[in-house]
Amino acid sequence: MTRSQPMQRLFAFLAVAVLLYGLVLALLWWGQERLLFLPTPMAAEHHLVLEPGVHERTVDVPGARLHALHLRLPSPRGVVFFLHGNAGNLEGWFSDLQVYRRANFDLFMLDYRGYGKSSGRIQSEAQLHADVRAAWDSIAPEYASKKRVLLGRSLGSGPAVALALQIQPELTVLVSPYSSMRALAAEVYPWVPVALLRYPLATDEAIVRLRTPVLLLHGERDDIIGPHHSEALKRLHPPARLHIVKGAGHNDLQAFDDYEAALQAALDAV
């Protein structure tokens, strides 16, 4: 064996490693929707068991039709426009309505493209924001003289802040928010260049420009999006109120009385 052979093998190994790394990055670039969005589809004819006062609605957007549920009370003070997390569909998310009934707020919640009965698929952050705005515009005239609350949970917190910048609602509630999807991705995939992320969802850049009240709610034991993300948003926007729910995680936050009490108090104060 010549002296050059070990070096040649090393170069060959490095070349293969670089090639494999490049392939992985390419897969992440083209397939990141499968990492970010975990929808549970439903057939269009699927029958939902709805509580009294809850109605099904649809919103037509370019290339798709979004499905939504709308709790409508007799004489509401306003509406909570709810953007849910990255998994499941409305059948699981549209629950715990008593807090909204007690606060006398209607509740509107949509399924993103590909979720539940919504058709199509999410293809870009710009499309996601446009769909959210279209859904808001479909109900906004009904609440022109009433209180408007945007509530974004987990994945929905980024689009909620983006919409809040446009309409400046009376209250924005961010539940288990990320400071940005870039920051969260850097924690989960530190070996992936953040430039590859096609969904930066820059909550941090948006929240500093909000001129209306913000409430941050986060589980103390959230191991998916740690409470330090809400703390970072609070530092960026000091007027925001931060409430940490003791003992709560990411997926069980709504089961804690402290969470419901904090949300109830915020709605009552609007």
Buried (B, 14 or more C-beta within 10 A) or exposed (E): EEEEEEEEEEEEEEEEEEEEEEEEBEEBEEEBBEEBBBBBBBEEEEEBEEEEBBEEBBBEBEEBBBBBBBBBBEEBBBBBBBBBBBBBBBBEBBEEBEBBBEBBBBBBBBBBBBBBBBBBBBEEBEBBBEBBBBBBEBBBEBBEEBBBBBBBBBBBBBBBBBBBBEBBBBBBBBBBBBBBBBBBBBEEBEEBEBEEBBBBBBBBBBBEEBEBBBBBBBBBBBEBBBBEBBBBBBEBBEEBEBBBBEEBBBBBBBEBEBBBEBBBEBBEEB
